[in-house]
């Protein structure tokens, strides 16, 4: 599945270091997510990225099929919508909710009753040989802040795509700086309290 170096050779276990960083080649988002889920067990996973790829979605689907992903949502940039639509079937098999907005962030948020893991990376969910930077932390304050802002980004200036039923946009277009019809609490990520 992952096409990078063994994550254990690059990072310490989550329980050993509450914050760690990596800069270089060979640490790919999918391999990192798999490494995190091996430690946390079944978790809800929230992803933001400028764009995604077929290999990432296939790998994410396999993680979900193995029971490691409880619930999931993804926020992608609306400029990558053409590519996103081409990956509609994979998105529907992998994620419970798909949002398109003005997004260039690359974040993974992994949560269950025992863990809150945040990953901020420069890498889209693609493979390549460029150097990328990544910070991984189990700090609850960082997780809460990023989750609150992820929720806000999905609720304002974004649209939700109905990939499960093929019916297109679920929510109306929410132009930048326009309030959403629904509040973040209306679609609050599963099990997250603010």
FIKOLZA-1660 file (N, C-alpha, C; in steps of 0.1 Angstrom, whole numbers, plus 5000, padded with zeros to 4 digits):
% residues 194
   i   px   py   pz ch aa at
   1 5008 4988 5000  A  X  N
   1 5000 5000 5000  A  X CA
   1 5009 5013 5000  A  X  C
   2 5015 5016 5011  A  X  N
   2 5024 5029 5010  A  X CA
   2 5036 5026 5002  A  X  C
   3 5040 5037 4995  A  X  N
   3 5052 5036 4987  A  X CA
   3 5064 5045 4992  A  X  C
   4 5065 5045 5005  A  X  N
   4 5076 5053 5011  A  X CA
   4 5084 5045 5020  A  X  C
   5 5092 5051 5028  A  X  N
   5 5101 5044 5037  A  X CA
   5 5092 5040 5049  A  X  C
   6 5098 5030 5057  A  X  N
   6 5091 5025 5068  A  X CA
   6 5090 5037 5078  A  X  C
   7 5077 5041 5082  A  X  N
   7 5075 5052 5090  A  X CA
   7 5082 5051 5104  A  X  C
   8 5083 5038 5109  A  X  N
   8 5089 5036 5122  A  X CA
   8 5104 5039 5122  A  X  C
   9 5110 5040 5110  A  X  N
   9 5124 5043 5109  A  X CA
   9 5126 5059 5109  A  X  C
  10 5115 5066 5107  A  X  N
  10 5115 5081 5106  A  X CA
  10 5109 5087 5118  A  X  C
  11 5100 5081 5125  A  X  N
  11 5093 5087 5136  A  X CA
  11 5093 5077 5148  A  X  C
  12 5092 5083 5160  A  X  N
  12 5090 5075 5172  A  X CA
  12 5075 5071 5174  A  X  C
  13 5072 5061 5182  A  X  N
  13 5058 5058 5185  A  X CA
  13 5051 5070 5191  A  X  C
  14 5038 5071 5188  A  X  N
  14 5030 5083 5193  A  X CA
  14 5031 5084 5208  A  X  C
  15 5031 5072 5215  A  X  N
  15 5031 5072 5229  A  X CA
  15 5045 5077 5235  A  X  C
  16 5055 5077 5227  A  X  N
  16 5068 5081 5232  A  X CA
  16 5071 5096 5230  A  X  C
  17 5066 5102 5220  A  X  N
  17 5068 5116 5217  A  X CA
  17 5055 5123 5214  A  X  C
  18 5051 5133 5222  A  X  N
  18 5038 5140 5219  A  X CA
  18 5039 5149 5207  A  X  C
  19 5051 5153 5203  A  X  N
  19 5052 5161 5191  A  X CA
  19 5065 5157 5184  A  X  C
  20 5064 5155 5171  A  X  N
  20 5076 5152 5163  A  X CA
  20 5075 5157 5149  A  X  C
  21 5086 5159 5142  A  X  N
  21 5086 5165 5129  A  X CA
  21 5095 5157 5120  A  X  C
  22 5092 5158 5107  A  X  N
  22 5101 5152 5097  A  X CA
  22 5101 5161 5085  A  X  C
  23 5113 5162 5079  A  X  N
  23 5115 5170 5067  A  X CA
  23 5124 5161 5058  A  X  C
  24 5119 5158 5046  A  X  N
  24 5126 5150 5037  A  X CA
  24 5117 5142 5027  A  X  C
  25 5123 5132 5021  A  X  N
  25 5116 5124 5011  A  X CA
  25 5112 5111 5018  A  X  C
  26 5102 5104 5013  A  X  N
  26 5098 5091 5017  A  X CA
  26 5088 5089 5027  A  X  C
  27 5082 5100 5033  A  X  N
  27 5071 5099 5042  A  X CA
  27 5059 5103 5035  A  X  C
  28 5051 5093 5031  A  X  N
  28 5038 5096 5024  A  X CA
  28 5026 5096 5033  A  X  C
  29 5016 5104 5030  A  X  N
  29 5005 5105 5039  A  X CA
  29 4998 5092 5042  A  X  C
  30 4996 5084 5032  A  X  N
  30 4988 5072 5034  A  X CA
  30 4996 5062 5043  A  X  C
  31 5009 5061 5041  A  X  N
  31 5017 5053 5050  A  X CA
  31 5017 5058 5064  A  X  C
  32 5018 5071 5065  A  X  N
  32 5017 5078 5079  A  X CA
  32 5004 5075 5085  A  X  C
  33 4993 5076 5078  A  X  N
  33 4979 5073 5084  A  X CA
  33 4978 5058 5088  A  X  C
  34 4983 5049 5080  A  X  N
  34 4983 5035 5083  A  X CA
  34 4991 5033 5096  A  X  C
  35 5003 5039 5097  A  X  N
  35 5011 5038 5109  A  X CA
  35 5004 5043 5122  A  X  C
  36 4997 5055 5120  A  X  N
  36 4989 5060 5131  A  X CA
  36 4978 5051 5136  A  X  C
  37 4971 5046 5126  A  X  N
  37 4959 5037 5129  A  X CA
  37 4964 5024 5135  A  X  C
  38 4975 5019 5132  A  X  N
  38 4981 5007 5139  A  X CA
  38 4982 5009 5153  A  X  C
  39 4985 5022 5157  A  X  N
  39 4988 5025 5171  A  X CA
  39 4975 5029 5178  A  X  C
  40 4966 5036 5171  A  X  N
  40 4954 5041 5178  A  X CA
  40 4942 5031 5177  A  X  C
  41 4942 5022 5168  A  X  N
  41 4931 5014 5165  A  X CA
  41 4920 5021 5158  A  X  C
  42 4909 5015 5157  A  X  N
  42 4897 5021 5149  A  X CA
  42 4895 5035 5154  A  X  C
  43 4894 5044 5144  A  X  N
  43 4893 5059 5147  A  X CA
  43 4885 5066 5136  A  X  C
  44 4880 5077 5139  A  X  N
  44 4874 5086 5129  A  X CA
  44 4886 5094 5123  A  X  C
  45 4885 5096 5110  A  X  N
  45 4896 5103 5103  A  X CA
  45 4890 5114 5095  A  X  C
  46 4896 5126 5096  A  X  N
  46 4892 5138 5089  A  X CA
  46 4904 5143 5081  A  X  C
  47 4902 5146 5068  A  X  N
  47 4914 5149 5059  A  X CA
  47 4911 5162 5052  A  X  C
  48 4921 5170 5051  A  X  N
  48 4920 5181 5042  A  X CA
  48 4932 5181 5033  A  X  C
  49 4930 5185 5020  A  X  N
  49 4941 5185 5010  A  X CA
  49 4937 5193 4998  A  X  C
  50 4946 5198 4991  A  X  N
  50 4943 5205 4979  A  X CA
  50 4937 5195 4969  A  X  C
  51 4943 5184 4968  A  X  N
  51 4938 5173 4959  A  X CA
  51 4941 5160 4964  A  X  C
  52 4935 5150 4958  A  X  N
  52 4938 5136 4962  A  X CA
  52 4941 5128 4950  A  X  C
  53 4944 5115 4952  A  X  N
  53 4948 5106 4941  A  X CA
  53 4941 5093 4942  A  X  C
  54 4941 5086 4931  A  X  N
  54 4935 5072 4931  A  X CA
  54 4943 5063 4941  A  X  C
  55 4956 5063 4941  A  X  N
  55 4963 5054 4950  A  X CA
  55 4960 5057 4965  A  X  C
  56 4959 5070 4969  A  X  N
  56 4955 5074 4982  A  X CA
  56 4941 5069 4986  A  X  C
  57 4932 5071 4977  A  X  N
  57 4918 5067 4979  A  X CA
  57 4917 5051 4980  A  X  C
  58 4924 5044 4971  A  X  N
  58 4924 5030 4972  A  X CA
  58 4929 5025 4985  A  X  C
  59 4940 5031 4990  A  X  N
  59 4946 5027 5003  A  X CA
  59 4937 5031 5014  A  X  C
  60 4931 5042 5014  A  X  N
  60 4922 5046 5024  A  X CA
  60 4910 5037 5025  A  X  C
  61 4905 5033 5013  A  X  N
  61 4894 5023 5012  A  X CA
  61 4898 5010 5019  A  X  C
  62 4910 5005 5016  A  X  N
  62 4915 4993 5023  A  X CA
  62 4916 4994 5038  A  X  C
  63 4920 5006 5043  A  X  N
  63 4921 5008 5057  A  X CA
  63 4906 5008 5063  A  X  C
  64 4897 5014 5056  A  X  N
  64 4883 5014 5060  A  X CA
  64 4878 4999 5060  A  X  C
  65 4881 4992 5049  A  X  N
  65 4876 4978 5048  A  X CA
  65 4881 4969 5059  A  X  C
  66 4894 4972 5064  A  X  N
  66 4900 4964 5075  A  X CA
  66 4894 4969 5088  A  X  C
  67 4885 4978 5088  A  X  N
  67 4879 4982 5101  A  X CA
  67 4886 4993 5109  A  X  C
  68 4897 4999 5103  A  X  N
  68 4905 5009 5110  A  X CA
  68 4899 5023 5110  A  X  C
  69 4890 5025 5100  A  X  N
  69 4884 5039 5099  A  X CA
  69 4869 5037 5103  A  X  C
  70 4865 5045 5114  A  X  N
  70 4851 5044 5118  A  X CA
  70 4843 5054 5110  A  X  C
  71 4846 5066 5110  A  X  N
  71 4839 5076 5102  A  X CA
  71 4849 5085 5096  A  X  C
  72 4845 5092 5085  A  X  N
  72 4855 5100 5078  A  X CA
  72 4849 5111 5070  A  X  C
  73 4857 5122 5068  A  X  N
  73 4853 5133 5060  A  X CA
  73 4865 5138 5053  A  X  C
  74 4863 5144 5041  A  X  N
  74 4875 5150 5034  A  X CA
  74 4871 5164 5029  A  X  C
  75 4880 5173 5029  A  X  N
  75 4878 5187 5024  A  X CA
  75 4889 5188 5013  A  X  C
  76 4884 5191 5001  A  X  N
  76 4893 5193 4990  A  X CA
  76 4891 5207 4984  A  X  C
  77 4900 5211 4976  A  X  N
  77 4899 5225 4970  A  X CA
  77 4889 5224 4958  A  X  C
  78 4881 5234 4957  A  X  N
  78 4872 5235 4946  A  X CA
  78 4879 5236 4932  A  X  C
  79 4891 5241 4932  A  X  N
  79 4898 5241 4919  A  X CA
  79 4902 5227 4914  A  X  C
  80 4902 5218 4923  A  X  N
  80 4905 5204 4919  A  X CA
  80 4893 5196 4917  A  X  C
  81 4881 5203 4915  A  X  N
  81 4868 5196 4914  A  X CA
  81 4868 5187 4902  A  X  C
  82 4873 5190 4891  A  X  N
  82 4873 5182 4879  A  X CA
  82 4879 5168 4882  A  X  C
  83 4891 5169 4889  A  X  N
  83 4898 5156 4892  A  X CA
  83 4889 5149 4903  A  X  C
  84 4884 5156 4912  A  X  N
  84 4876 5150 4923  A  X CA
  84 4864 5142 4917  A  X  C
  85 4857 5148 4908  A  X  N
  85 4845 5142 4901  A  X CA
  85 4849 5129 4895  A  X  C
  86 4861 5128 4889  A  X  N
  86 4866 5116 4882  A  X CA
  86 4869 5105 4892  A  X  C
  87 4871 5109 4905  A  X  N
  87 4873 5099 4916  A  X CA
  87 4861 5097 4924  A  X  C
  88 4849 5100 4919  A  X  N
  88 4837 5100 4927  A  X CA
  88 4834 5086 4934  A  X  C
  89 4836 5075 4926  A  X  N
  89 4833 5062 4932  A  X CA
  89 4842 5059 4943  A  X  C
  90 4855 5062 4941  A  X  N
  90 4865 5059 4952  A  X CA
  90 4862 5068 4964  A  X  C
  91 4859 5080 4962  A  X  N
  91 4855 5089 4973  A  X CA
  91 4843 5084 4981  A  X  C
  92 4833 5079 4973  A  X  N
  92 4821 5074 4980  A  X CA
  92 4823 5061 4988  A  X  C
  93 4833 5053 4984  A  X  N
  93 4836 5041 4991  A  X CA
  93 4845 5044 5003  A  X  C
  94 4852 5056 5003  A  X  N
  94 4862 5059 5013  A  X CA
  94 4857 5068 5024  A  X  C
  95 4849 5078 5020  A  X  N
  95 4845 5089 5029  A  X CA
  95 4830 5090 5031  A  X  C
  96 4826 5093 5043  A  X  N
  96 4812 5096 5046  A  X CA
  96 4807 5109 5041  A  X  C
  97 4816 5119 5041  A  X  N
  97 4813 5132 5037  A  X CA
  97 4825 5138 5028  A  X  C
  98 4821 5145 5017  A  X  N
  98 4831 5151 5008  A  X CA
  98 4827 5165 5006  A  X  C
  99 4837 5174 5010  A  X  N
  99 4834 5189 5008  A  X CA
  99 4844 5195 4998  A  X  C
 100 4839 5205 4991  A  X  N
 100 4848 5212 4982  A  X CA
 100 4847 5227 4986  A  X  C
 101 4859 5233 4988  A  X  N
 101 4860 5247 4993  A  X CA
 101 4873 5253 4988  A  X  C
 102 4875 5265 4993  A  X  N
 102 4888 5271 4990  A  X CA
 102 4898 5266 5001  A  X  C
 103 4905 5256 4997  A  X  N
 103 4914 5249 5006  A  X CA
 103 4927 5245 5000  A  X  C
 104 4938 5249 5007  A  X  N
 104 4951 5245 5003  A  X CA
 104 4958 5237 5015  A  X  C
 105 4951 5235 5026  A  X  N
 105 4957 5229 5037  A  X CA
 105 4958 5214 5035  A  X  C
 106 4968 5208 5042  A  X  N
 106 4970 5194 5042  A  X CA
 106 4971 5189 5056  A  X  C
 107 4959 5184 5061  A  X  N
 107 4958 5180 5075  A  X CA
 107 4952 5166 5076  A  X  C
 108 4956 5158 5086  A  X  N
 108 4950 5146 5090  A  X CA
 108 4946 5147 5105  A  X  C
 109 4934 5144 5108  A  X  N
 109 4929 5145 5122  A  X CA
 109 4924 5131 5125  A  X  C
 110 4929 5124 5135  A  X  N
 110 4926 5110 5138  A  X CA
 110 4921 5110 5153  A  X  C
 111 4909 5105 5155  A  X  N
 111 4903 5106 5168  A  X CA
 111 4895 5093 5172  A  X  C
 112 4897 5089 5184  A  X  N
 112 4889 5079 5190  A  X CA
 112 4888 5082 5205  A  X  C
 113 4883 5073 5213  A  X  N
 113 4881 5077 5227  A  X CA
 113 4894 5078 5235  A  X  C
 114 4905 5073 5230  A  X  N
 114 4918 5073 5236  A  X CA
 114 4928 5082 5230  A  X  C
 115 4926 5086 5218  A  X  N
 115 4936 5093 5210  A  X CA
 115 4930 5105 5203  A  X  C
 116 4939 5115 5202  A  X  N
 116 4936 5127 5193  A  X CA
 116 4950 5130 5187  A  X  C
 117 4951 5127 5174  A  X  N
 117 4963 5128 5166  A  X CA
 117 4961 5138 5155  A  X  C
 118 4970 5148 5154  A  X  N
 118 4970 5158 5144  A  X CA
 118 4982 5157 5135  A  X  C
 119 4981 5158 5122  A  X  N
 119 4992 5158 5113  A  X CA
 119 4990 5170 5104  A  X  C
 120 5000 5178 5103  A  X  N
 120 5001 5189 5094  A  X CA
 120 5012 5187 5085  A  X  C
 121 5010 5187 5072  A  X  N
 121 5020 5183 5062  A  X CA
 121 5019 5192 5050  A  X  C
 122 5030 5192 5043  A  X  N
 122 5030 5200 5030  A  X CA
 122 5026 5191 5019  A  X  C
 123 5024 5179 5021  A  X  N
 123 5021 5169 5010  A  X CA
 123 5006 5167 5007  A  X  C
 124 5002 5168 4994  A  X  N
 124 4989 5164 4990  A  X CA
 124 4989 5149 4991  A  X  C
 125 4977 5143 4989  A  X  N
 125 4977 5128 4990  A  X CA
 125 4981 5122 4977  A  X  C
 126 4993 5124 4973  A  X  N
 126 4999 5119 4961  A  X CA
 126 5013 5113 4964  A  X  C
 127 5019 5107 4955  A  X  N
 127 5032 5101 4957  A  X CA
 127 5042 5109 4948  A  X  C
 128 5054 5111 4953  A  X  N
 128 5064 5118 4945  A  X CA
 128 5077 5117 4953  A  X  C
 129 5087 5123 4947  A  X  N
 129 5100 5122 4953  A  X CA
 129 5105 5136 4958  A  X  C
 130 5096 5145 4960  A  X  N
 130 5100 5158 4965  A  X CA
 130 5101 5157 4980  A  X  C
 131 5109 5165 4986  A  X  N
 131 5110 5167 5000  A  X CA
 131 5097 5173 5005  A  X  C
 132 5092 5168 5016  A  X  N
 132 5080 5173 5022  A  X CA
 132 5082 5175 5037  A  X  C
 133 5074 5183 5043  A  X  N
 133 5076 5185 5058  A  X CA
 133 5063 5181 5065  A  X  C
 134 5064 5175 5076  A  X  N
 134 5053 5169 5084  A  X CA
 134 5055 5171 5099  A  X  C
 135 5045 5175 5106  A  X  N
 135 5045 5176 5120  A  X CA
 135 5034 5167 5125  A  X  C
 136 5037 5158 5135  A  X  N
 136 5027 5149 5141  A  X CA
 136 5026 5152 5156  A  X  C
 137 5014 5154 5161  A  X  N
 137 5013 5156 5175  A  X CA
 137 5001 5150 5181  A  X  C
 138 5002 5146 5194  A  X  N
 138 4991 5140 5201  A  X CA
 138 4985 5151 5211  A  X  C
 139 4989 5163 5210  A  X  N
 139 4985 5174 5219  A  X CA
 139 4970 5176 5216  A  X  C
 140 4962 5175 5227  A  X  N
 140 4947 5177 5226  A  X CA
 140 4943 5191 5222  A  X  C
 141 4950 5201 5226  A  X  N
 141 4947 5215 5223  A  X CA
 141 4949 5217 5208  A  X  C
 142 4960 5212 5202  A  X  N
 142 4962 5213 5188  A  X CA
 142 4951 5207 5180  A  X  C
 143 4947 5194 5184  A  X  N
 143 4937 5187 5178  A  X CA
 143 4923 5195 5178  A  X  C
 144 4920 5200 5190  A  X  N
 144 4907 5207 5192  A  X CA
 144 4907 5220 5183  A  X  C
 145 4918 5227 5182  A  X  N
 145 4919 5239 5174  A  X CA
 145 4917 5236 5159  A  X  C
 146 4925 5226 5154  A  X  N
 146 4924 5222 5140  A  X CA
 146 4910 5216 5137  A  X  C
 147 4904 5208 5146  A  X  N
 147 4891 5203 5143  A  X CA
 147 4881 5214 5142  A  X  C
 148 4881 5223 5151  A  X  N
 148 4872 5234 5151  A  X CA
 148 4873 5242 5137  A  X  C
 149 4885 5245 5133  A  X  N
 149 4888 5252 5121  A  X CA
 149 4884 5243 5108  A  X  C
 150 4886 5230 5109  A  X  N
 150 4882 5221 5098  A  X CA
 150 4867 5222 5097  A  X  C
 151 4860 5221 5108  A  X  N
 151 4845 5221 5108  A  X CA
 151 4840 5235 5102  A  X  C
 152 4847 5246 5107  A  X  N
 152 4843 5259 5101  A  X CA
 152 4845 5260 5086  A  X  C
 153 4856 5254 5081  A  X  N
 153 4859 5255 5067  A  X CA
 153 4849 5247 5059  A  X  C
 154 4844 5236 5065  A  X  N
 154 4834 5227 5058  A  X CA
 154 4820 5234 5058  A  X  C
 155 4818 5242 5068  A  X  N
 155 4805 5248 5070  A  X CA
 155 4804 5262 5064  A  X  C
 156 4815 5269 5060  A  X  N
 156 4814 5282 5054  A  X CA
 156 4823 5282 5042  A  X  C
 157 4818 5287 5031  A  X  N
 157 4826 5288 5019  A  X CA
 157 4828 5275 5012  A  X  C
 158 4821 5264 5015  A  X  N
 158 4823 5251 5010  A  X CA
 158 4810 5245 5006  A  X  C
 159 4810 5235 4997  A  X  N
 159 4798 5227 4994  A  X CA
 159 4800 5213 4997  A  X  C
 160 4790 5206 5001  A  X  N
 160 4791 5192 5003  A  X CA
 160 4786 5184 4991  A  X  C
 161 4794 5175 4986  A  X  N
 161 4790 5167 4974  A  X CA
 161 4784 5154 4979  A  X  C
 162 4773 5150 4973  A  X  N
 162 4766 5138 4976  A  X CA
 162 4772 5127 4967  A  X  C
 163 4783 5121 4972  A  X  N
 163 4790 5110 4964  A  X CA
 163 4783 5097 4966  A  X  C
 164 4776 5095 4977  A  X  N
 164 4769 5082 4980  A  X CA
 164 4758 5080 4970  A  X  C
 165 4750 5090 4967  A  X  N
 165 4738 5088 4959  A  X CA
 165 4739 5094 4945  A  X  C
 166 4751 5100 4942  A  X  N
 166 4753 5106 4929  A  X CA
 166 4744 5118 4926  A  X  C
 167 4739 5125 4936  A  X  N
 167 4730 5136 4934  A  X CA
 167 4736 5150 4934  A  X  C
 168 4749 5150 4933  A  X  N
 168 4756 5163 4931  A  X CA
 168 4758 5170 4945  A  X  C
 169 4755 5183 4945  A  X  N
 169 4757 5192 4956  A  X CA
 169 4746 5190 4966  A  X  C
 170 4749 5187 4979  A  X  N
 170 4739 5186 4989  A  X CA
 170 4735 5200 4995  A  X  C
 171 4745 5208 4997  A  X  N
 171 4743 5221 5003  A  X CA
 171 4745 5232 4992  A  X  C
 172 4738 5243 4994  A  X  N
 172 4739 5254 4984  A  X CA
 172 4753 5260 4985  A  X  C
 173 4757 5266 4974  A  X  N
 173 4770 5273 4973  A  X CA
 173 4771 5283 4984  A  X  C
 174 4782 5282 4992  A  X  N
 174 4784 5292 5003  A  X CA
 174 4796 5300 4999  A  X  C
 175 4794 5311 4993  A  X  N
 175 4805 5320 4989  A  X CA
 175 4814 5323 5000  A  X  C
 176 4826 5326 4997  A  X  N
 176 4836 5330 5008  A  X CA
 176 4830 5341 5016  A  X  C
 177 4832 5340 5029  A  X  N
 177 4827 5351 5038  A  X CA
 177 4812 5351 5040  A  X  C
 178 4805 5342 5034  A  X  N
 178 4790 5341 5036  A  X CA
 178 4787 5331 5046  A  X  C
 179 4778 5334 5055  A  X  N
 179 4775 5324 5066  A  X CA
 179 4768 5312 5059  A  X  C
 180 4771 5300 5065  A  X  N
 180 4764 5288 5061  A  X CA
 180 4750 5288 5066  A  X  C
 181 4741 5281 5059  A  X  N
 181 4728 5279 5063  A  X CA
 181 4728 5271 5076  A  X  C
 182 4736 5260 5076  A  X  N
 182 4737 5252 5088  A  X CA
 182 4749 5257 5096  A  X  C
 183 4749 5253 5108  A  X  N
 183 4760 5257 5117  A  X CA
 183 4770 5245 5118  A  X  C
 184 4782 5248 5123  A  X  N
 184 4791 5236 5125  A  X CA
 184 4785 5225 5133  A  X  C
 185 4776 5228 5142  A  X  N
 185 4770 5218 5151  A  X CA
 185 4761 5209 5142  A  X  C
 186 4756 5214 5131  A  X  N
 186 4747 5206 5123  A  X CA
 186 4754 5194 5116  A  X  C
 187 4767 5195 5114  A  X  N
 187 4774 5184 5108  A  X CA
 187 4786 5180 5116  A  X  C
 188 4787 5185 5128  A  X  N
 188 4798 5183 5137  A  X CA
 188 4804 5169 5135  A  X  C
 189 4817 5168 5134  A  X  N
 189 4823 5154 5133  A  X CA
 189 4819 5145 5144  A  X  C
 190 4816 5133 5141  A  X  N
 190 4811 5123 5150  A  X CA
 190 4820 5122 5163  A  X  C
 191 4814 5124 5175  A  X  N
 191 4821 5122 5187  A  X CA
 191 4829 5134 5192  A  X  C
 192 4829 5145 5184  A  X  N
 192 4837 5156 5188  A  X CA
 192 4829 5166 5195  A  X  C
 193 4834 5170 5207  A  X  N
 193 4827 5181 5215  A  X CA
 193 4836 5193 5215  A  X  C
 194 4829 5205 5213  A  X  N
 194 4836 5218 5213  A  X CA
 194 4832 5225 5226  A  X  C
% end
